[in-house]
Amino acid sequence: MDIVRGTNGFDVIHENGNWQLNRDTGFSPTQATVAAVAACSGYVYDSILEKKRIDYTIENIHADFEQDQEAVVRVLKKIEVTFTLKVAPENEAKAEKALHLVKKSCPVAMSLDPQIEIIEKVIFS
């Protein structure tokens, strides 16, 4: 992975188009980190639900985060990942129970400082 100085900050080079890392015109590195946790969690949750043979559709993944506003370096304090899931009512409990496996199986989440609280939630549609 290469990162170069672009016209508005840094760009991550990709063959299908660069990804701009600049909070004013794209995503900040902190937002990119949160997005990476959310996307990785989505892939992991997909895999877990498939292995459990639960028929589902992940309709949306929403990520919120909090930073330590009192610290000199505003480190991440909390990441909350909320899945909107379409699943048969009789499988809702199984899908919710499977959620606790996500963080432990997500390499991105496991690579972060353990003091960062990561919360996964599911909303059924």
DOLUMPA-747952 format. One record per residue: chain; z, y negated, x of N, C-alpha, C, CB in turn. Coordinates in pm, whole numbers. Glycine has a CB too. Example, Ala and Ser with C-alpha at 12.3 -4.5 7.8 and 13.67 -1.06 7.14 Angstrom:
REM residues 2
(atom A,(780,569,1319),(780,450,1230),(780,330,1320),(905,447,1131));
(atom A,(708,225,1285),(714,106,1367),(787,-3,1290),(572,60,1408));
END
This chain:
REM residues 125
(atom A,(0,116,86),(0,0,0),(0,-123,91),(123,0,-98));
(atom A,(-91,-214,61),(-98,-337,137),(-65,-455,47),(-237,-354,200));
(atom A,(5,-551,104),(39,-675,35),(-11,-788,123),(195,-688,6));
(atom A,(-89,-877,63),(-147,-988,139),(-115,-1120,70),(-299,-971,154));
(atom A,(-123,-1226,145),(-104,-1359,88),(-227,-1391,4),(-81,-1467,200));
(atom A,(-205,-1414,-125),(-314,-1452,-216),(-313,-1602,-236),(-301,-1379,-352));
(atom A,(-391,-1649,-330),(-400,-1793,-355),(-273,-1848,-421),(-520,-1824,-442));
(atom A,(-199,-1762,-494),(-78,-1807,-564),(44,-1724,-528),(-100,-1801,-714));
(atom A,(54,-1677,-409),(168,-1594,-369),(119,-1470,-299),(254,-1556,-490));
(atom A,(185,-1359,-322),(146,-1233,-260),(75,-1145,-361),(269,-1161,-203));
(atom A,(-24,-1071,-314),(-99,-978,-397),(-82,-837,-341),(-249,-1017,-403));
(atom A,(-57,-742,-431),(-60,-602,-395),(-204,-557,-414),(41,-515,-483));
(atom A,(-263,-505,-308),(-404,-468,-310),(-422,-334,-381),(-460,-461,-166));
(atom A,(-518,-331,-474),(-550,-207,-543),(-700,-206,-569),(-469,-194,-677));
(atom A,(-760,-89,-562),(-905,-78,-578),(-953,-124,-716),(-948,65,-555));
(atom A,(-867,-120,-817),(-906,-163,-952),(-863,-305,-985),(-848,-69,-1054));
(atom A,(-817,-377,-886),(-775,-515,-907),(-636,-537,-850),(-778,-551,-1056));
(atom A,(-617,-650,-790),(-489,-680,-727),(-383,-716,-830),(-505,-794,-627));
(atom A,(-259,-695,-793),(-144,-726,-877),(-70,-842,-813),(-51,-601,-895));
(atom A,(-65,-952,-881),(-7,-1073,-826),(145,-1073,-840),(-66,-1196,-895));
(atom A,(214,-1096,-729),(360,-1104,-729),(400,-1250,-709),(422,-1013,-618));
(atom A,(412,-1320,-819),(452,-1460,-820),(503,-1489,-960),(334,-1556,-779));
(atom A,(631,-1522,-973),(690,-1537,-1107),(626,-1647,-1190),(837,-1566,-1094));
(atom A,(556,-1740,-1128),(492,-1848,-1204),(357,-1809,-1262),(476,-1969,-1116));
(atom A,(286,-1719,-1194),(151,-1684,-1239),(132,-1534,-1261),(50,-1732,-1138));
(atom A,(234,-1456,-1235),(226,-1311,-1252),(365,-1257,-1274),(159,-1244,-1129));
(atom A,(401,-1156,-1200),(533,-1097,-1209),(608,-1122,-1079),(525,-946,-1240));
(atom A,(738,-1151,-1090),(820,-1165,-970),(847,-1025,-914),(954,-1240,-1001));
(atom A,(885,-1015,-788),(922,-884,-734),(1035,-817,-812),(962,-898,-588));
(atom A,(1129,-896,-864),(1237,-839,-945),(1180,-780,-1074),(1344,-945,-977));
(atom A,(1091,-854,-1141),(1028,-802,-1262),(946,-677,-1232),(939,-909,-1326));
(atom A,(881,-674,-1117),(803,-556,-1079),(895,-436,-1058),(721,-584,-950));
(atom A,(1012,-458,-1002),(1110,-351,-984),(1155,-296,-1119),(1231,-401,-904));
(atom A,(1186,-386,-1211),(1229,-344,-1345),(1116,-269,-1416),(1272,-468,-1429));
(atom A,(994,-320,-1404),(879,-253,-1465),(859,-114,-1405),(751,-337,-1445));
(atom A,(881,-100,-1276),(868,31,-1210),(972,129,-1264),(882,16,-1057));
(atom A,(1095,83,-1285),(1199,169,-1341),(1159,211,-1483),(1336,97,-1342));
(atom A,(1112,115,-1564),(1075,144,-1703),(957,241,-1710),(1040,14,-1777));
(atom A,(854,218,-1630),(737,306,-1632),(772,446,-1582),(624,246,-1546));
(atom A,(847,454,-1474),(889,584,-1422),(973,657,-1526),(969,567,-1290));
(atom A,(1064,585,-1590),(1147,645,-1695),(1060,698,-1809),(1248,543,-1748));
(atom A,(954,625,-1841),(861,669,-1945),(792,799,-1908),(757,562,-1971));
(atom A,(745,809,-1785),(680,932,-1740),(779,1050,-1743),(622,914,-1598));
(atom A,(901,1022,-1698),(1003,1128,-1695),(1039,1171,-1837),(1129,1080,-1621));
(atom A,(1059,1074,-1927),(1094,1106,-2066),(981,1187,-2131),(1121,977,-2147));
(atom A,(856,1147,-2105),(740,1225,-2151),(754,1371,-2110),(609,1166,-2095));
(atom A,(779,1392,-1983),(787,1527,-1927),(901,1606,-1991),(806,1520,-1776));
(atom A,(1016,1543,-2007),(1132,1611,-2065),(1103,1651,-2211),(1257,1520,-2059));
(atom A,(1047,1559,-2288),(1018,1589,-2429),(913,1699,-2442),(970,1463,-2501));
(atom A,(814,1697,-2352),(713,1803,-2355),(774,1939,-2322),(600,1771,-2256));
(atom A,(861,1943,-2220),(926,2069,-2183),(1014,2122,-2295),(1009,2050,-2055));
(atom A,(1071,2033,-2372),(1156,2073,-2484),(1074,2101,-2610),(1261,1965,-2513));
(atom A,(942,2087,-2597),(849,2114,-2707),(879,2032,-2833),(852,2262,-2741));
(atom A,(907,1906,-2808),(931,1812,-2917),(802,1733,-2937),(1052,1717,-2886));
(atom A,(749,1736,-3058),(629,1659,-3090),(670,1513,-3106),(560,1714,-3221));
(atom A,(610,1423,-3030),(654,1283,-3025),(540,1192,-2985),(771,1267,-2928));
(atom A,(561,1064,-3003),(476,961,-2947),(566,848,-2900),(370,910,-3052));
(atom A,(555,812,-2773),(625,692,-2725),(536,575,-2762),(655,698,-2568));
(atom A,(582,494,-2855),(503,382,-2904),(520,257,-2818),(541,350,-3047));
(atom A,(636,244,-2754),(663,124,-2676),(780,152,-2582),(694,3,-2769));
(atom A,(777,86,-2469),(891,85,-2378),(921,-61,-2351),(861,165,-2243));
(atom A,(1044,-101,-2379),(1086,-240,-2356),(1194,-240,-2249),(1138,-306,-2489));
(atom A,(1184,-331,-2155),(1284,-340,-2048),(1345,-479,-2045),(1220,-307,-1911));
(atom A,(1476,-483,-2038),(1552,-607,-2016),(1631,-591,-1888),(1647,-639,-2138));
(atom A,(1669,-702,-1829),(1751,-692,-1709),(1843,-812,-1696),(1664,-678,-1585));
(atom A,(1949,-792,-1622),(2042,-899,-1590),(2058,-905,-1439),(2180,-878,-1660));
(atom A,(2070,-1028,-1391),(2095,-1050,-1249),(2231,-1115,-1234),(1984,-1137,-1185));
(atom A,(2292,-1099,-1117),(2419,-1163,-1088),(2392,-1310,-1057),(2492,-1092,-968));
(atom A,(2420,-1396,-1154),(2389,-1538,-1141),(2487,-1610,-1049),(2390,-1605,-1277));
(atom A,(2600,-1548,-1018),(2700,-1612,-932),(2681,-1577,-785),(2839,-1572,-976));
(atom A,(2605,-1477,-756),(2583,-1434,-618),(2481,-1525,-551),(2537,-1287,-612));
(atom A,(2490,-1536,-420),(2393,-1614,-344),(2254,-1554,-362),(2431,-1619,-194));
(atom A,(2246,-1424,-351),(2122,-1351,-378),(2137,-1291,-516),(2092,-1240,-268));
(atom A,(2055,-1330,-609),(2069,-1286,-749),(2020,-1143,-767),(1991,-1380,-842));
(atom A,(2102,-1050,-724),(2068,-908,-731),(2070,-860,-875),(2164,-825,-645));
(atom A,(1999,-753,-898),(2001,-690,-1030),(2139,-631,-1057),(1892,-580,-1041));
(atom A,(2190,-657,-1178),(2317,-598,-1222),(2294,-486,-1321),(2407,-705,-1284));
(atom A,(2195,-506,-1409),(2174,-410,-1516),(2027,-407,-1555),(2261,-444,-1638));
(atom A,(1978,-287,-1584),(1843,-267,-1638),(1861,-183,-1764),(1746,-196,-1534));
(atom A,(1804,-233,-1873),(1810,-159,-2000),(1668,-125,-2042),(1882,-242,-2111));
(atom A,(1643,5,-2059),(1512,54,-2098),(1524,111,-2239),(1458,162,-1996));
(atom A,(1445,55,-2332),(1450,100,-2471),(1315,159,-2508),(1487,-16,-2567));
(atom A,(1318,285,-2551),(1197,354,-2595),(1188,346,-2747),(1198,503,-2547));
(atom A,(1073,311,-2798),(1046,324,-2941),(965,452,-2955),(968,198,-3000));
(atom A,(1022,546,-3028),(971,682,-3032),(942,724,-3175),(1069,779,-2967));
(atom A,(826,783,-3192),(791,841,-3322),(812,992,-3308),(642,806,-3365));
(atom A,(902,1044,-3392),(936,1186,-3385),(984,1228,-3524),(1045,1214,-3276));
(atom A,(966,1353,-3556),(1013,1404,-3685),(1166,1387,-3693),(973,1555,-3703));
(atom A,(1216,1351,-3811),(1361,1329,-3826),(1447,1445,-3777),(1393,1303,-3971));
(atom A,(1400,1567,-3794),(1479,1683,-3751),(1486,1696,-3598),(1421,1810,-3810));
(atom A,(1402,1621,-3525),(1404,1626,-3379),(1468,1503,-3314),(1263,1642,-3327));
(atom A,(1514,1410,-3395),(1573,1286,-3341),(1694,1315,-3252),(1613,1193,-3455));
(atom A,(1783,1402,-3295),(1903,1432,-3216),(1865,1494,-3081),(1996,1528,-3294));
(atom A,(1766,1584,-3082),(1721,1647,-2957),(1660,1543,-2863),(1617,1758,-2986));
(atom A,(1579,1453,-2920),(1515,1349,-2838),(1619,1253,-2780),(1413,1270,-2922));
(atom A,(1719,1222,-2859),(1826,1133,-2809),(1908,1202,-2701),(1916,1088,-2924));
(atom A,(1937,1329,-2720),(2014,1405,-2621),(1936,1415,-2489),(2046,1546,-2675));
(atom A,(1806,1430,-2497),(1722,1442,-2377),(1722,1314,-2294),(1579,1478,-2415));
(atom A,(1755,1204,-2356),(1753,1074,-2288),(1846,1071,-2167),(1792,964,-2386));
(atom A,(1958,1143,-2173),(2053,1138,-2062),(1999,1202,-1934),(2182,1208,-2102));
(atom A,(1889,1275,-1944),(1829,1338,-1826),(1733,1244,-1751),(1754,1464,-1866));
(atom A,(1694,1135,-1818),(1589,1049,-1763),(1629,987,-1630),(1556,939,-1863));
(atom A,(1740,916,-1625),(1779,843,-1504),(1792,935,-1383),(1910,770,-1527));
(atom A,(1852,1052,-1404),(1873,1146,-1294),(1744,1207,-1242),(1966,1256,-1339));
(atom A,(1638,1197,-1321),(1509,1256,-1283),(1405,1153,-1245),(1457,1341,-1394));
(atom A,(1440,1026,-1248),(1347,918,-1216),(1366,876,-1070),(1367,796,-1310));
(atom A,(1267,902,-984),(1284,868,-843),(1300,718,-819),(1165,918,-765));
(atom A,(1241,635,-902),(1255,489,-884),(1398,448,-914),(1155,411,-975));
(atom A,(1452,492,-1027),(1590,458,-1064),(1688,512,-960),(1624,515,-1203));
(atom A,(1664,633,-913),(1755,693,-815),(1747,626,-678),(1724,841,-802));
(atom A,(1642,549,-654),(1625,480,-526),(1697,346,-521),(1478,460,-497));
(atom A,(1741,298,-637),(1808,168,-643),(1956,181,-607),(1793,107,-783));
(atom A,(2018,68,-578),(2161,62,-551),(2235,123,-670),(2207,-85,-525));
(atom A,(2327,216,-645),(2398,280,-756),(2483,183,-838),(2486,389,-702));
(atom A,(2510,65,-786),(2587,-34,-862),(2505,-99,-973),(2640,-141,-768));
(atom A,(2374,-81,-970),(2290,-134,-1077),(2303,-40,-1196),(2139,-148,-1032));
(atom A,(2352,-94,-1306),(2369,-13,-1427),(2233,5,-1494),(2472,-80,-1524));
(atom A,(2196,129,-1517),(2070,158,-1585),(2104,228,-1716),(1975,247,-1497));
(atom A,(2059,168,-1825),(2088,219,-1959),(1957,253,-2027),(2169,115,-2043));
(atom A,(1949,373,-2083),(1832,412,-2161),(1874,424,-2307),(1771,546,-2109));
(atom A,(1790,370,-2394),(1815,377,-2538),(1685,422,-2607),(1865,238,-2595));
(atom A,(1701,475,-2727),(1584,513,-2804),(1599,458,-2946),(1566,667,-2806));
(atom A,(1490,407,-2996),(1479,363,-3134),(1374,450,-3200),(1443,209,-3145));
(atom A,(1404,505,-3316),(1309,590,-3385),(1233,508,-3489),(1379,710,-3450));
(atom A,(1100,525,-3490),(1019,448,-3584),(971,534,-3699),(900,385,-3513));
END
